[in-house]
Amino acid sequence: MSEQNKHWLLRELPYVAMLALAVGGIVLSGFRGLTTYYYWMALAPIYGLACILSGWRVTEKTADHVRLIVTQALHWLAFLVAMSLMFMPEVRGVVNDNATSLALLILLALGTFVAGVHARVWRICLVGVFLALAVPAVAWVQDSAMFLLVACVMIVVVAAAFFWLRRQEGSKG
């Protein structure tokens, strides 16, 4: 790997990691329980650190570095509080699991986009846009889970029948 490619990879690593963690959160959003809660709670500080590291490169003065750290820390702390509210028993009793996972994804999308604006890093804003665009897709998958399951079973059954019939024809000839 060339030196230029290594430099590019290191420069883009925080955004790739944010996207990978977001996809993990999207996949995990279909599950319930404490695992989901801990995942989302761990994601905020990781995103905050990525925002600080990315914003650090575009700021030059020490005062700007301090402002970046304070702004991002307060921003992601507010996000953690909002997520905690979503997991309170009083809220969980009113809001179902699907709505909670979508609300958390919307919060993360908004939080990531705004954090990118504050850090003055367009790539973080782009991660936020990706998360926002994923919300309708996740909602559709959650809404269509039974349809998708039946479609997959049908495809497997048709494929198995096709291969079985082909095998029967091959053994006759």
C-alpha positions in Angstrom: 0.0 0.0 0.0 1.4 3.4 -1.0 2.1 6.2 1.5 -0.7 8.3 -0.1 -3.2 5.5 0.3 -2.2 5.0 4.0 -2.7 8.7 4.6 -6.1 8.7 2.9 -7.2 5.7 4.9 -6.1 7.3 8.2 -7.9 10.5 7.2 -11.2 8.7 6.4 -11.1 6.2 9.2 -13.3 8.1 11.6 -16.1 8.5 9.1 -15.9 4.9 8.0 -16.0 3.8 11.6 -19.0 6.1 12.3 -20.8 4.6 9.3 -19.9 1.0 10.3 -21.1 1.6 13.9 -24.3 3.2 12.5 -25.0 0.2 10.4 -24.4 -2.0 13.4 -26.9 0.2 15.3 -29.4 -0.1 12.5 -29.1 -3.9 12.5 -29.2 -4.0 16.3 -32.3 -1.8 16.3 -34.4 -4.9 15.5 -33.4 -6.5 18.8 -34.7 -5.6 22.2 -33.3 -5.4 25.7 -30.3 -4.0 27.4 -27.9 -4.8 24.6 -29.6 -2.1 22.4 -29.5 0.4 25.3 -25.8 -0.2 26.0 -24.9 0.0 22.3 -26.6 3.3 21.7 -25.2 4.7 25.0 -21.6 3.7 23.9 -22.1 5.1 20.5 -22.5 8.7 21.6 -19.1 9.1 23.2 -17.4 7.3 20.3 -19.2 9.7 17.8 -18.2 12.6 20.1 -14.5 11.6 20.0 -14.6 11.2 16.2 -16.1 14.7 15.9 -13.4 16.1 18.1 -10.6 14.4 16.3 -12.0 15.5 12.9 -12.7 19.0 14.0 -9.2 19.3 15.6 -7.6 19.1 12.1 -9.6 22.1 10.8 -9.0 24.4 13.9 -5.7 26.2 14.5 -6.0 28.1 17.7 -6.0 26.7 21.2 -9.1 28.6 22.0 -10.8 27.0 19.1 -9.7 23.6 20.3 -11.1 24.2 23.7 -14.4 25.5 22.2 -14.6 22.4 20.0 -14.1 20.0 23.0 -16.6 21.8 25.1 -19.2 22.1 22.3 -18.9 18.5 21.3 -18.9 17.3 25.0 -22.1 19.2 25.7 -23.7 18.2 22.4 -23.2 14.5 22.9 -24.0 14.7 26.6 -27.4 16.1 25.6 -27.8 13.3 23.1 -27.1 10.8 25.9 -29.7 12.4 28.1 -32.2 12.3 25.2 -31.5 8.6 24.7 -31.8 7.9 28.4 -35.2 9.5 28.3 -36.3 7.1 25.5 -35.3 4.1 27.7 -37.1 5.2 30.9 -39.8 2.8 32.0 -42.4 5.5 31.8 -41.6 6.1 28.1 -41.1 2.5 27.3 -44.6 1.8 28.5 -46.0 4.2 26.0 -43.7 3.8 23.0 -43.2 0.4 21.4 -39.7 -1.1 20.5 -40.0 -0.3 16.8 -40.8 3.4 17.5 -38.0 3.6 20.1 -35.4 2.3 17.6 -36.5 4.7 14.9 -36.5 7.6 17.4 -33.0 6.7 18.4 -31.9 6.5 14.8 -33.5 9.9 14.1 -31.8 11.4 17.2 -28.5 10.0 16.1 -28.9 11.4 12.5 -29.8 14.8 13.8 -27.1 14.8 16.5 -24.4 13.7 14.0 -25.4 16.3 11.4 -25.4 19.1 14.0 -22.1 17.9 15.5 -20.6 18.0 12.0 -21.8 21.6 11.6 -20.3 22.6 14.9 -17.0 20.9 14.2 -17.1 22.3 10.6 -16.5 18.9 9.1 -18.7 18.1 6.1 -18.0 14.4 6.2 -19.6 14.1 9.6 -22.6 16.0 8.3 -22.7 13.4 5.5 -22.8 10.6 8.0 -25.8 12.3 9.6 -27.5 12.5 6.2 -26.8 8.8 5.6 -28.4 8.0 9.0 -31.4 10.2 8.2 -31.8 8.4 4.8 -31.7 5.1 6.6 -34.7 5.9 8.8 -37.4 5.2 6.1 -35.5 2.1 5.0 -35.4 0.7 8.5 -39.1 1.6 9.0 -40.0 -0.3 5.8 -38.0 -3.3 6.8 -39.6 -3.3 10.3 -43.0 -2.9 8.8 -42.4 -5.5 6.1 -40.5 -8.1 8.1 -43.2 -10.8 7.7 -43.4 -10.1 3.9 -39.6 -10.3 3.6 -39.5 -13.6 5.6 -42.2 -15.2 3.4 -40.5 -14.0 0.2 -37.2 -15.5 1.4 -38.8 -18.8 2.3 -40.6 -18.9 -1.1 -37.3 -18.3 -2.9 -35.6 -21.1 -1.0 -38.5 -23.5 -1.6 -38.6 -22.7 -5.4 -34.8 -23.0 -5.6 -34.8 -26.3 -3.7 -37.6 -27.7 -5.9 -35.7 -26.6 -9.1 -32.5 -28.2 -8.0 -34.3 -31.4 -6.9 -36.1 -31.7 -10.3 -32.8 -31.1 -12.2 -31.1 -33.7 -10.1 -34.0 -36.2 -10.8 -33.7 -35.5 -14.6 -29.9 -36.0 -14.4 -30.2 -39.4 -12.7 -32.7 -40.7 -15.3 -30.6 -39.8 -18.3 
